[in-house]
Amino acid sequence: MNNSSNASAAAGGEPTLARAVAKVKSHVLPLFVIMFIVNYIDRVNIGFVRTHLEHDLGIGAAAYGLGAGLFFIGYALFEVPSNMLLQKMGARIWLTRIMLTWGLVATLMAFIQNETQFYILRVLLGVAEAGFFPGVIYYFTRWLPGAERGKAIAIFLSGSAVASLISGPLSGVLLQIEGFGLHGWQWMFAIEGLVSVVLGLVVWFWLDSNPHDARWLSREEQDALVGAIDQEQRDRDALQTIKPTLGKLLKDGQILMFCVLYFCIQLTIYAATFWLPSIIKKMGDLSDIQVGFFNSIPWLISIIAMYAFAALSGKFKFQQAWVAAALLIAGAGMLLSTVGGPIFAFVAVCFAAIGFKSASSLFWPIPQGYLDVRIAAAVIALINSIGNLGGFVAPATFGILEQSTGSIQGGLYGLAGTSIFAAILVFFAKTQPKAGRPIMSQASAPHPVVLGKTH
């Protein structure tokens, strides 16, 4: 876009821009939320078939834990390259590719015969999915002004909370299906995977890569959007005397700290995600549907807590303290889960969920406030991919512990200690650029992402 069109976009006034923003949100946000729900279910649904895999295929606790975690190896290795390819090839092509390939791999999980095939497909599922989360975040940077991104991303990330809530009951119902020589767990993988494939086709016909490709926006609305976003970049360029590079930031100790903090948070989240159904099964002679409904309870509690913490952190601003408080709640819950029977352990995990899900949502404004927005997408992808390695370490460690000792108690102690460590470490994290890097003015600063909160 040339300078004259930028000027005309700016002259178009706020009403045109407001209409364009409203149209973008109504057009893409519902689809992205649905994509995130389907994405999350395909990632964690193996938590509900552990006993079935052991009974039908002989996959024990250690093999199950390793397979559950291998997803995050493929995910971590390809997260940043995938996000770079998305920027090169366009969101429409790349997000369609992600949906189709992860849907196909998720469907193939229905036909595994042994541990090796289980391991391979879990790695491939991580490779296929890599780039989805930062890709959507990048999409918002090209379609929404900074003041609107936080609201949009908060709505988008509500998809994971909804998925946590419905994945248990949904998987429990699908596990009841038998027929055509397939067991319930095979039908679950096949149906949930094929939904992703169908959704990939919807993405291809629904999304556009750039505002000027969107026929559902008028020319004036397209120009207003692009003009506002370009103006924000020019404002940042004017304030930044030295252009930041990804290489320089990777040498920054704060980036490493962000990765460690997010790793600690994800460690607890995925330990609960993959092992909670097994804890619930020990509470009594429960059916798969009952296990699924019980599994929803901690996540429902965590959704309420996430919004409450976000509201409080917005009113009483000290982001590190709120993250620390959430982490201490998580640590206390995990510690309490070791001192009673299965029912008490379940109640303790419900309490811990208040902390670890809230900590996950409260964490992101810290690195976002520190990073320059021109390289923020790539660094956020890096933090996300390394942090999500907690999803490998937690289930793999728990599986080895249960198979070798018959108990996961040692792992629960480890999670409690990790949460306490992270609660201390977070006070050393900076929420603003270090000295020597110009800080953006309030008008041009990116809108912070506060998950579960709208501004």
N, C-alpha and C positions, 0 to 999 in steps of 0.2 A: 504494500500500500504506500502511495506517495504522500508527501507532506500536505498537499492540498486536500486529499481525501481524509487525512487525519484531522485536519483543521475543521473540515465540514462535519466529521463525526463529533468532534468536541462541541461544535456549535449547535449540534442537534439537541443538546440539552439532556437533562436527567430523565424526562419521561420516556424518550426513545430507548435509552440505555436500560431503564427499569423494565420496560416491556420485553426487551431482548433477554435480560437476565431471567425474568419470570418464565419465558418460553424455554430457555435452556434447561432450567430446573425441572419444569414439567415434562420435558421431552426425554431427558437422559437419566434423571435421578431415580425414577422408579425402576428402570431397566438395570442400573448399576446396583441398586439394593437387591434385586432379585438375583443378579449374577453373584453377588457376594454371599447370599444365603446358600445358593446351590454349590458354590465353590467351597464354602466351609463344611457343608454336609459331606461332600465327596472326600474332603481331607480327613475328617474325624470319624466317619461311619464305621471304621474297623473296630472302634472301641466297643461296639455292640455285638460283635461276632467272634470275640476272642474264644469263648467256650466252644462255639460251633467249629471254628478252624482247628481247635485242638481235637475235637471229637471226630471230625470228618477227614482231616488231613494230617493229624499228628503234629501240628505246630504248637510247641510248648511255650511256656511263659517267656523264656529268654529269646526264642525266635520271634515270637509276637512282638516283644518290646523292641527288638532290633529292626524288624520290618516297619513297625509304626514310626520309628525314628528316622529310617533311611529316606523317607520323603523329604526331610529337611536338608539332607546332604545335596540332593539334586536341586532343591529349591535355592539353597545358599549359593551354589556354584554358578547358577544361571540367572539369578535375580538381576544383577547389574547389567550383564550383556543383553538380557531380554529388554530391559528398559531403554537401553541405547538403540536397539533395533526398532523399538516402537517409535522413538523420536525420528528415526530415519525413514521408516516405511509408512508411518501414519497409524493413528489409533484404530481406525476402522479395520484395516487389514490385520493388525497385530492382535487386537483383542478378540477378533473372530478366530484367529489361529489358536490363541490360548484356549478359548472355550471349546473348540472342536477337538483339539488334541487331548486336553485333560478329560473331556467327556469320553473319548474313545478308550483311553487308558483306564479310567474308572470303570467302564463297562467290562473290559477284559479281566478285571479283578474277579469277575464271576466264574472264570474258567481256570483259575490257578489249580495246580495239582500237588504242589510241593513247596517247601521253604524257598528254594532258589527262585522259582517263578514269583513267589510272594515278594521277595527282596527286589527283584528286577523291576516289577511293576510299581512298587512303592517309590523307587528312585525315579522312574520315568514319570510318575505322576507329579513329583516335585519339579522335574525339569519342565514339564508341560505347563504347570501353573505359574512358574517363576515369571515375575514381571507384572502380574495382574494388579496387585495392590499399588505399587508405585506408578504403574501405567495409568490407573484411574486418577491418582493424585496429579500426575503430569497433565492429563486431559483437562482437569479443572483449571490448571494454570493457563491453558490456551483458550479457554472458553468463558471464564468468569473473572471479573475484577477482584483484586485482593480482598476487598471488604465483604465479598460474598462467598469466598472459598471456604472459610471456616464453617459457615452454616451448612454448605453443601456437603462437606466432608463429614461433618457430624452425622448428617442424615445417612450418608453412604455407609459409614461404619456401624450404624445401628443394625445393619444387615447381619453382622457377626453375632450380635446379641440375640436377634430373632432366630438365627440358625441354631444357636446353642439351646434355645428354648424349645424348638420344634424338632430337632434332629432325633432326640430320644423317642418320643411318641411315634414319629414317622417311621423310623427304622424298626421299632417294635412291631408296628402293623405290617410292614413289608416282610418281616421275618416269618410271618404266619403263612405266607404264600408257599404252596407246594404244587408241583406239576411239571409235565414234560421232562421228567428226569432231573429237575433242578431242585435243590434245597432252598429254604427260605433265605439264607445268607447270600446265595447266588442271585436270587431274584432281587434282593435289596441292591446289590452292586449294579446289576444290569439296568434296573429301572432308574435309579438315581443317576447313573452315568449317562444313559440315553437322554435324560432331561437336559443335561449339559450340552449334548450334541445339538438338540433341537434349539436350545437357547443360543448357541453359536450361530445358527442360521438367522435367527432373529436379529442378532447383533449386526450381521453383515448388511441386512436390509434397513436397519433402523439408525445406525450411527453414521455420523460424518466426521471426517478427520479435522476439518477446519471450519470456522464460522462462515467463510465465504462459499463453502460447499453446501450449506444448509438451505434447502429450498423452503423450509418452513419458517425462515426468517426473511423479513423484507430487506432490501438493499440498505436502507437507512439503519435498520437494527444491526445488520452485519457490520457496517462501518462503525457504528457506535461501540459495539463490543471490541472490535479490533483496535479502534482508536484509543479506548480507555486502557486496554491492556498494554499497548505500545507506549502510551504516555507514562504509565507506571514504571516501565522499564527505563525510559529516558530520565525520569526523576531519580531512579536509583543510580543510573550511570553518572548523573551530575553530582551525587553525593559521594560516590565511591571513586577515590583518586587512584587506587591500585586495583586492577581487575583481579578478583580471586581466581584461583585455579584449583581443580580437584586434587592435583598432586600436592599442593601446599597444604590443603586441609587434611589430607590423609596423614600428614606428619604432625597434626595437631593432637595433643594429648586429650583434649576435650572430646574429640570424635571417638577415640578409644574408650573413654569413660562412658559415653552414650551407648556404645555397643555392649559394654559389660553390664550396664544397668538394664538394658532391654533384654539381654540374655537371662539375667537373674529373674526378671519378671516372667518371661516366657517359659522358663524352666518349671515354675509352679503351675502355670496355666495348663501346659500340656501334660504334666504329670496327672493333674486332676482330670483333664479331658479324656485321656486314654485309659486311666485306671479306675475312675469313679464307677463305671458300670460293674466292674468286678467287686468293688467294695459293697455296692448295693446288693449284688447277688448273695452276699454272705449274710444279709439281714434276715433272710428267710427263704422259703420256697416260692420265689416270685417268677411270674411269666415274663417273657421278653417285653410285652406291652407294659406290664407293671414296672419293670426296670426302666423302661424308656420314660415313663411319667415321673418316677422318682428322680431320674437323672435331670429333668427339667427344673427341679426346685432350686438348686443352687444358682442356676443361671438366671432364673426369674428374680431371685433375691439380688443378684449382682447387677442386673439392669437397673433396678430401683436405686441401689447404692451408687452406681456409676453416675446417674443423673444428679443425685443428692450431692456427691463429692464435687461434681463439676460446678454446680450452683454455688456451693460454699467457696470453692477456690476462686470463682469469679468475683465473689463479694469480699473475701478476705485474701488479698493477693500475696501469697508466699508459696510459689509452686513447689519448691523443694520440700517444704514442710508437709504439704498435702500428700505428695508422693511417699514421703517417709512414713506418715501416719497409715496410709493404705498398706504399705509393705509390712509394717509391724502387725497390723491386723491379720494379714496373710500368714506371717510367721507364727503368730499365736494360734491361729486356727490349725495349721499343720502340726504344731507341737501337741495341741490338745487331742488331735486325732489318734495319737499313739497311746493314750492312757485309758481307753475304755473299749467296749465291744464294738461290733460293726455298726449298730444304730448310733451310738455316741460318736463314732468316727464320721459317720455321714453328717450328723449335725455339725460337727467341728469343721468339716469341709465346706458346708454351707456358710459358716462364719468366715472361713478363709476366703471364699469366693468374693465376699464383700471387698476384701483387700486386694486380691491379685487382679481382678478385672478393673477395679477403679484405678489401681496403679498403672495399668496398661494405658488407660485413657488419659490419665493426668500426665503421663511421661512426655508425650509428643510436643507440647508447647515449649518444653525446655530446649531441645535441639533446634526447633523451628525459630525460636527467638535468637539463637546464637548464629545460625547459618545465613550466609548470603543467598538470596533466593535464586540467583542465577545458577548455582550448583547444588541447591538444596535437594532437588529431585534425585540426583545421583547419590548424594550422601545419605538421604533418607532410605533409598533402596539398599545401600550398604548396611546401614544400621538395622534395617528390617531383616535382611538376609542373615547377618551374623547373629543377631538377637534370636532369630528363629531356630538357630542351632540348638537352643534349649529344648526344642521339640524333638531333637535327636537324642540328646543326652539323657533327658528325664525318662522316657519310656524304655530306652535300652538299659539304663541302670536299674530301673525298677524290675524289669524282666529278669535280669541276671540275679538280682537279690532274691526275688521270689523263688526262682528255680534252685538256687544254691542254699538258701536258708529257710525257705518256706514262709517268709514274711517280707513285707516292704517297709517295716518299721524304720530301718536304718535310712532308707530313702526319705522318709517323712522328716526325720531329724535333720537330714541334709538340707531339705527345702526350707525348714524353719531357720536354720543357720544362714542360708543364702539370702533369705528375705531380710533378716536383721542386718547382714553385711551391706546389702544394697540400700537399706534405709539410712545407714551411716554415710555411704559413698555419695548418695544423691546431694548431700549438702556441699560437696565439692564441685558440683556441676554448675556451669555458668549459663545464665539465661539471656545474656547479651554478648555481643562481639567483644573479643579481648581488646585491650588497649592498642591503639595504632590502627584499628579498623574503624572507619567512620560508621556511626550508628545512624540508621535511617530515621528520617523525620516521622512523626506520628502519621502524617498524611500519606506517606508513601510506603510505610512499613507493611509487610504482608500480614494478612489477617491470621491470627494464631489458630491452630487446630486444637480445639478442646473437645475431645471425643465425648459424645453423649450430651453436648451442650450447644445450644444455639445462642447467638449474640444479638 
